[in-house]
Amino acid sequence: MRSITLVPEEAEDMWHAYNLVAVGDSLRSTTIRKVQTESATGSVSVNKVRTTLTIQVENIDFDTHGCVLRVKGRNIEENNYFTLGKHEWDSVSLERIDMATDVTQHADLAAVVMQEGLAHLCLITSNMTLVRAKIETNIPRKRKGMCGQHDKGLSRFYDQIIQAILRHVNFENNKGKFLLVHSSSGFKHSLKEVLQDPAIASKLADTKASSEIKALDDFYQMLQNDPDRACYGVKHIERAADLQAVEVLLVSDELFRAQNVQQRKRYVNIVDKVKESCGDVKIFSSLHVILFIHIKNSANFTEMIY
């Protein structure tokens, strides 16, 4: 078994770990355990002790709000580091390691989406969208000749938003980079329409989130104007990959967390074939979208269908 040692430095690192750890892997890390001791007089005391465990992974879960990785397994042996051992390291896992250890991989942008009384402060990284603050305030309605309460409520709401930005964004270094954009609501899903705005897309051209939104738009345009060049579903995509006919492959990272080893190998094999034929592979966070491809020419697609 070959292993790698990782030291998580920020919240998003745990998301990468979630995509790397699989059932059957061995995982070594420090943890806190409650130890109960009984004295000679019969009194019982409970202390928290930091210890190092190595477990055989049986179940994995990820809390998207707290960026917490929860791993369940049986202890198999008694290091201050996060060590992960796998029987096989495939190309997708190795690419995930490169992504996680690249010092340039930080939040691409911060966004506040708001409507009156509701706002979400989000950090958009190259792999996930994190809600760092939700501001919800009851703002009194305007009444004829009595706007004071409404104005006070609105002022209090805006102040809470500013405080959230100061806590989670380096405001001093980013004052000149703020943009005002229309969104239909203050909910997180409105970020998609913001990123689709051409004026915004041009300013965010170098971010991964923007490139993924563009890829989606290209796919929808292809479905509308030239549907014979687009397909989805594992069997069709495998056939296209065999024919070296894939131009762009979009795939969810959730597929690579499959507990069935043969199933995971199937998806990895598709990715490897597309890369070998100089196709572009975009692995989407499972918080976003799923699997589709652009086909280089419709003749290959026709052959694949029939």
BELSUL-V772290 format. One record per residue. N is the residue number from 1. SS is DSSP state (h for helix, s for strand, l for the rest). BURIAL is I if it has 9 or more other ideal C-beta (glycine too) atoms within 8 Angstrom, else O. Layout:
n=(N:N)
ss=(SS:SS)
burial=(BURIAL:BURIAL)
//
This chain:
n=(1:2:3:4:5:6:7:8:9:10:11:12:13:14:15:16:17:18:19:20:21:22:23:24:25:26:27:28:29:30:31:32:33:34:35:36:37:38:39:40:41:42:43:44:45:46:47:48:49:50:51:52:53:54:55:56:57:58:59:60:61:62:63:64:65:66:67:68:69:70:71:72:73:74:75:76:77:78:79:80:81:82:83:84:85:86:87:88:89:90:91:92:93:94:95:96:97:98:99:100:101:102:103:104:105:106:107:108:109:110:111:112:113:114:115:116:117:118:119:120:121:122:123:124:125:126:127:128:129:130:131:132:133:134:135:136:137:138:139:140:141:142:143:144:145:146:147:148:149:150:151:152:153:154:155:156:157:158:159:160:161:162:163:164:165:166:167:168:169:170:171:172:173:174:175:176:177:178:179:180:181:182:183:184:185:186:187:188:189:190:191:192:193:194:195:196:197:198:199:200:201:202:203:204:205:206:207:208:209:210:211:212:213:214:215:216:217:218:219:220:221:222:223:224:225:226:227:228:229:230:231:232:233:234:235:236:237:238:239:240:241:242:243:244:245:246:247:248:249:250:251:252:253:254:255:256:257:258:259:260:261:262:263:264:265:266:267:268:269:270:271:272:273:274:275:276:277:278:279:280:281:282:283:284:285:286:287:288:289:290:291:292:293:294:295:296:297:298:299:300:301:302:303:304:305:306)
ss=(l:s:s:s:s:s:l:l:l:l:h:h:h:h:h:h:h:h:h:h:l:l:l:l:l:s:s:s:s:s:s:s:s:s:s:s:s:s:l:l:l:l:l:s:s:s:s:s:s:s:s:s:s:s:s:s:s:s:s:s:s:s:s:l:l:l:l:s:s:s:s:s:s:s:s:s:s:l:l:l:l:s:s:s:s:s:l:l:l:l:h:h:h:h:h:h:h:h:h:h:h:l:l:l:l:l:l:l:s:s:s:s:s:s:s:l:l:s:s:s:s:s:s:s:l:l:l:l:s:s:s:s:s:s:s:s:l:l:l:l:l:l:s:l:l:s:l:h:h:h:h:h:h:h:h:h:h:h:h:h:h:h:h:h:h:h:h:h:l:l:l:l:l:l:h:h:h:l:l:l:l:l:l:l:l:l:l:h:h:h:h:h:h:h:h:h:l:h:h:h:h:h:h:l:l:l:l:h:h:h:h:h:h:h:h:h:h:h:h:h:h:h:h:h:h:l:h:h:h:s:s:l:l:h:h:h:h:h:h:h:h:h:l:l:l:s:s:s:s:s:s:s:h:h:h:h:h:l:l:l:h:h:h:h:h:h:h:h:h:h:h:h:h:h:h:h:l:l:l:s:s:s:s:s:l:l:l:l:l:l:l:s:s:s:s:l:l:h:h:h:h:h:h:h:h:l)
burial=(O:O:I:O:O:I:O:O:O:O:O:I:I:I:I:I:I:I:I:I:I:I:O:O:I:I:I:I:I:O:O:O:O:O:O:O:O:O:O:O:O:O:O:O:O:O:O:O:O:O:I:I:I:I:I:I:I:O:O:I:O:I:I:O:O:O:I:O:I:O:I:O:I:O:O:O:O:O:O:O:I:I:I:I:I:I:O:O:O:I:I:I:I:I:I:I:I:O:I:I:O:O:O:O:I:O:O:I:I:I:I:I:I:I:O:O:I:I:I:I:I:I:I:I:I:O:I:I:I:I:I:I:I:O:I:O:I:O:I:O:O:O:O:O:O:O:O:O:O:I:O:O:I:I:O:I:I:O:O:I:I:O:O:I:I:O:O:I:I:O:O:O:O:I:O:O:O:O:O:O:O:O:I:O:I:I:O:I:O:I:I:O:I:I:I:I:I:O:O:I:I:O:O:I:O:O:I:O:I:I:I:I:I:I:I:I:I:I:I:O:O:I:O:O:O:O:O:O:I:I:I:I:O:I:O:I:I:I:I:I:I:O:I:O:I:I:I:I:I:I:I:I:I:O:I:I:I:O:O:O:O:O:O:I:I:I:I:I:O:I:I:I:I:I:I:O:I:O:I:O:I:I:I:I:I:O:O:O:O:O:I:I:I:I:I:O:O:I:O:I:I:I:O:I:O:O)
//
